[in-house]
């Protein structure tokens, strides 16, 4: 039995614009519905067609006179494995699926099919019906959707993944950051993604949003999380630079405690005063250590 669920709940509005609905799939991920005058827009499709169907049920009240659009923030399974409900030969509710060109490419990688089969073998009740379905309307760096009353500005925010995008709605100064920012920090998976992710965080913070919603953070945390994420990576860089200057290796052995090596425990890396007890242990140890390892490697390459 895995940690996933086919249940999706609508989160009570806690101060954001009423045209934005927040949908929560268990403890895994939040996704969004934006109801504009012209379009009803699903931002991500969750983990399978069943959860995508539940998202759509929350949007039905707004669909009478509006066209349905779908956006994939990126190709990760918890954001785009419900796509088959909207595209492909068996689509029950055909609609354009908008994403970056790189997002579509992620679906076609051999490892994507391997990962799906692995999930299906382990959790057939959750993933058994999933068919990988890439987005259908692609863009490069920026795309604007004019909804009549609200404008959705889609823009590339790579780093967490190369295909990642975020959305800014200027009329209500609202940012949908997806996985571009997270609690306690967004997760870079590759060394090359680390500087890109920090640039993306800076770009989102420069928008100075009044409201910011994330896929992996409390709905009440607000734009401050962007600054907290920036501060986290600044502190990791500071300690890694000092460690390298003191002779620390750029590629520590797997057995090396890199947190001790650079002298930066998780509790000192994150902003003071936060309730960090609720953060999963993965982030406190393995996740934090992985970001340190990548920072050491990146800074060593930069210096070289």
C-alpha positions as CSV (number, residue, x, y, z in Angstrom):
1,X,0.0,0.0,0.0
2,X,1.4,3.4,-1.0
3,X,0.9,6.9,0.4
4,X,-1.4,8.0,-2.4
5,X,-5.1,8.6,-2.4
6,X,-7.8,9.1,-5.1
7,X,-9.5,11.6,-2.8
8,X,-9.4,15.3,-3.6
9,X,-10.8,18.1,-1.4
10,X,-11.6,21.7,-2.0
11,X,-9.7,23.9,0.5
12,X,-11.7,26.7,2.1
13,X,-10.7,30.2,0.8
14,X,-8.5,31.9,3.3
15,X,-8.2,35.3,1.8
16,X,-7.2,34.9,-1.8
17,X,-9.3,35.9,-4.7
18,X,-12.6,33.9,-4.9
19,X,-11.9,33.1,-8.6
20,X,-9.1,30.8,-7.5
21,X,-9.9,27.4,-6.1
22,X,-7.4,25.2,-4.3
23,X,-7.7,21.5,-4.7
24,X,-5.7,19.1,-2.3
25,X,-4.8,15.5,-3.0
26,X,-4.2,14.0,0.4
27,X,-0.9,15.2,1.9
28,X,0.8,15.1,-1.5
29,X,0.0,18.2,-3.5
30,X,-2.2,21.3,-4.0
31,X,-3.4,22.2,-7.5
32,X,-5.6,25.1,-8.7
33,X,-8.6,26.1,-10.7
34,X,-8.8,29.7,-12.0
35,X,-12.3,30.8,-13.1
36,X,-12.1,33.7,-15.6
37,X,-14.8,35.3,-17.7
38,X,-13.7,33.5,-20.8
39,X,-12.0,30.3,-19.5
40,X,-12.0,27.9,-16.6
41,X,-8.4,26.8,-16.2
42,X,-7.1,23.8,-14.4
43,X,-3.6,24.3,-13.2
44,X,-2.2,20.7,-13.2
45,X,-4.2,17.4,-13.4
46,X,-3.0,15.5,-10.3
47,X,-1.9,11.9,-10.2
48,X,-4.4,10.0,-12.4
49,X,-7.7,10.4,-14.4
50,X,-9.8,9.8,-11.2
51,X,-8.2,12.7,-9.4
52,X,-8.4,14.9,-12.5
53,X,-12.1,14.0,-12.7
54,X,-12.6,15.2,-9.1
55,X,-10.8,18.5,-10.0
56,X,-13.1,18.9,-12.9
57,X,-16.2,18.4,-10.7
58,X,-15.1,21.4,-8.6
59,X,-14.9,23.5,-11.8
60,X,-18.2,22.5,-13.3
61,X,-20.1,25.3,-11.7
62,X,-18.1,27.8,-13.7
63,X,-18.1,26.0,-17.1
64,X,-21.6,26.9,-18.4
65,X,-20.4,29.7,-20.6
66,X,-16.7,29.2,-20.5
67,X,-14.1,27.1,-22.4
68,X,-12.1,24.6,-20.4
69,X,-8.3,25.0,-20.5
70,X,-5.6,22.9,-18.8
71,X,-2.1,23.9,-17.8
72,X,0.8,21.6,-16.7
73,X,3.3,23.4,-14.5
74,X,5.7,20.5,-15.3
75,X,5.6,16.8,-16.1
76,X,6.0,15.3,-12.6
77,X,3.5,12.5,-11.8
78,X,1.7,14.5,-9.1
79,X,1.0,17.3,-11.6
80,X,0.3,15.8,-15.0
81,X,-0.7,12.2,-14.8
82,X,-4.4,13.1,-15.1
83,X,-3.8,14.5,-18.6
84,X,-5.5,11.7,-20.4
85,X,-8.9,13.0,-19.3
86,X,-8.4,16.0,-21.5
87,X,-6.3,14.8,-24.5
88,X,-5.7,11.7,-26.6
89,X,-8.1,9.3,-28.2
90,X,-9.9,8.4,-25.0
91,X,-10.3,11.9,-23.7
92,X,-13.6,12.3,-21.9
93,X,-13.4,16.1,-21.7
94,X,-11.2,17.3,-24.6
95,X,-9.4,20.6,-23.9
96,X,-6.0,22.2,-24.8
97,X,-3.3,21.3,-22.4
98,X,-0.8,24.1,-22.2
99,X,2.8,23.6,-21.1
100,X,6.4,24.3,-22.0
101,X,7.9,22.5,-24.9
102,X,10.3,20.9,-22.5
103,X,7.4,19.5,-20.6
104,X,6.2,17.6,-23.6
105,X,9.7,16.2,-24.1
106,X,9.7,14.9,-20.6
107,X,6.7,12.6,-21.3
108,X,8.6,11.0,-24.2
109,X,11.7,10.1,-22.3
110,X,12.2,6.3,-21.9
111,X,12.5,6.7,-18.1
112,X,9.0,8.2,-18.0
113,X,7.4,5.0,-19.1
114,X,9.6,3.0,-16.8
115,X,8.6,5.1,-13.9
116,X,4.9,4.7,-14.7
117,X,5.2,0.9,-14.9
118,X,7.0,0.9,-11.5
119,X,4.2,2.9,-9.9
120,X,1.6,0.8,-11.5
121,X,3.2,-2.4,-10.2
122,X,3.4,-1.0,-6.7
123,X,0.0,0.8,-6.5
124,X,-2.3,-0.5,-9.2
125,X,-5.4,1.0,-7.5
126,X,-3.9,4.5,-7.9
127,X,-1.9,4.3,-11.1
128,X,-3.4,1.4,-13.0
129,X,-5.5,3.5,-15.4
130,X,-2.8,6.1,-16.1
131,X,-1.7,6.6,-19.7
132,X,1.1,9.1,-20.2
133,X,-0.4,12.0,-22.2
134,X,1.8,14.9,-23.1
135,X,0.5,18.5,-23.3
136,X,-0.8,19.7,-26.6
137,X,-0.2,23.4,-26.8
138,X,3.4,24.3,-26.2
139,X,5.4,27.5,-25.7
140,X,9.0,28.4,-24.9
141,X,9.6,31.2,-22.4
142,X,6.3,33.1,-22.0
143,X,2.6,32.8,-22.8
144,X,-0.3,35.1,-21.9
145,X,-3.9,33.9,-21.5
146,X,-6.4,36.7,-21.7
147,X,-9.4,35.6,-19.6
148,X,-11.3,38.8,-20.1
149,X,-11.2,39.8,-16.4
150,X,-8.0,38.0,-15.4
151,X,-4.7,37.7,-17.3
152,X,-2.6,34.6,-16.7
153,X,1.1,35.2,-17.5
154,X,2.8,31.8,-17.9
155,X,6.6,32.0,-17.6
156,X,9.5,29.6,-17.4
157,X,10.9,29.0,-13.9
158,X,13.3,26.1,-14.4
159,X,15.5,24.6,-11.7
160,X,13.3,22.1,-9.8
161,X,12.9,20.6,-13.3
162,X,14.0,22.0,-16.7
163,X,10.4,22.2,-17.9
164,X,8.9,24.0,-14.9
165,X,6.6,27.1,-15.3
166,X,4.8,29.4,-12.9
167,X,1.8,31.7,-13.4
168,X,1.3,35.3,-12.4
169,X,-2.1,37.1,-12.4
170,X,-1.3,40.8,-12.4
171,X,-4.9,42.1,-11.8
172,X,-5.0,40.4,-8.4
173,X,-1.1,40.3,-7.8
174,X,-1.3,36.6,-7.3
175,X,1.5,34.1,-8.0
176,X,0.9,30.4,-8.6
177,X,4.5,29.2,-8.0
178,X,3.8,25.4,-8.4
179,X,7.0,23.7,-7.3
180,X,9.2,26.7,-8.0
181,X,9.1,27.4,-4.3
182,X,8.3,25.0,-1.5
183,X,8.4,24.5,2.3
184,X,11.2,24.2,3.4
185,X,12.9,24.7,0.1
186,X,12.4,23.7,-3.6
187,X,14.3,20.7,-4.6
188,X,17.0,20.9,-7.3
189,X,17.6,17.4,-8.7
190,X,20.7,18.2,-10.7
191,X,23.7,20.5,-10.2
192,X,22.9,22.5,-13.4
193,X,19.4,23.1,-12.0
194,X,20.6,24.8,-8.8
195,X,21.6,28.2,-10.2
196,X,18.5,28.1,-12.5
197,X,16.2,27.5,-9.5
198,X,17.8,30.4,-7.6
199,X,17.3,32.7,-10.6
200,X,13.7,31.5,-10.9
201,X,13.1,32.3,-7.2
202,X,14.5,35.8,-7.7
203,X,12.3,36.3,-10.7
204,X,9.2,35.4,-8.8
205,X,10.1,37.5,-5.8
206,X,10.8,40.5,-8.0
207,X,7.1,40.4,-9.0
208,X,6.3,41.4,-5.4
209,X,3.1,39.4,-5.3
210,X,0.4,40.2,-2.7
211,X,-0.6,36.5,-2.7
212,X,1.4,33.4,-3.4
213,X,0.1,29.9,-3.6
214,X,2.3,26.8,-3.8
215,X,1.8,23.1,-4.6
216,X,3.8,22.0,-1.5
217,X,3.4,24.6,1.2
218,X,0.5,25.8,3.5
219,X,-2.0,28.1,1.7
220,X,-1.4,30.7,4.5
221,X,2.3,31.0,4.2
222,X,2.3,33.8,1.6
223,X,5.0,35.5,-0.5
224,X,7.5,35.4,2.4
225,X,8.3,31.8,1.5
226,X,10.0,33.0,-1.7
227,X,12.3,35.1,0.4
228,X,12.8,32.3,2.9
229,X,13.8,29.9,0.0
230,X,16.2,32.5,-1.3
231,X,17.8,33.0,2.1
232,X,18.1,29.2,2.5
233,X,20.2,28.8,-0.7
234,X,22.2,31.9,0.1
235,X,23.2,30.4,3.5
236,X,24.0,27.0,1.9
237,X,26.2,28.9,-0.6
238,X,28.0,30.9,2.1
239,X,28.8,27.8,4.1
240,X,29.9,25.7,1.1
241,X,32.2,28.5,-0.1
242,X,33.8,28.7,3.3
243,X,34.2,24.9,3.4
244,X,35.8,24.7,0.0
245,X,38.2,27.5,0.9
246,X,39.1,25.5,4.0
247,X,40.0,22.5,1.8
248,X,36.7,20.5,1.8
249,X,36.4,18.3,-1.3
250,X,34.0,19.3,-4.1
251,X,32.8,15.7,-4.3
252,X,32.6,14.2,-0.8
253,X,32.3,10.5,-0.4
254,X,28.8,9.1,-0.1
255,X,29.6,8.2,3.5
256,X,30.7,11.7,4.4
257,X,28.3,13.7,6.6
258,X,28.3,16.8,4.4
259,X,26.0,18.7,6.8
260,X,28.8,18.5,9.4
261,X,31.4,19.1,6.8
262,X,30.1,22.5,5.9
263,X,28.8,23.2,9.5
264,X,25.2,23.9,8.5
265,X,22.5,21.9,10.3
266,X,19.0,22.2,8.8
267,X,17.8,24.2,11.8
268,X,20.4,26.9,11.1
269,X,19.9,26.9,7.4
270,X,16.2,27.7,7.5
271,X,14.8,31.0,8.8
272,X,14.6,31.3,12.6
273,X,11.2,31.1,14.2
274,X,9.5,28.7,11.8
275,X,7.6,25.6,12.8
276,X,10.0,23.2,11.3
277,X,8.9,20.2,13.4
278,X,6.3,19.4,10.8
279,X,8.8,19.2,7.9
280,X,9.4,15.6,6.8
281,X,12.6,14.0,8.0
282,X,13.7,13.6,4.3
283,X,14.2,17.3,4.0
284,X,15.9,17.7,7.3
285,X,18.6,15.2,6.5
286,X,18.8,13.6,3.0
287,X,17.2,16.5,1.2
288,X,19.3,19.2,2.9
289,X,22.5,17.1,2.4
290,X,21.7,16.7,-1.3
291,X,21.4,20.4,-1.8
292,X,24.7,20.9,0.0
293,X,26.5,18.3,-2.2
294,X,25.2,19.9,-5.4
295,X,26.2,23.4,-4.1
296,X,29.7,22.1,-3.4
297,X,30.0,20.7,-6.9
298,X,28.6,23.8,-8.5
299,X,30.8,26.2,-6.7
300,X,33.9,24.1,-7.4
301,X,33.1,24.1,-11.1
302,X,32.4,27.8,-11.0
303,X,35.8,28.4,-9.4
304,X,37.5,26.2,-11.9
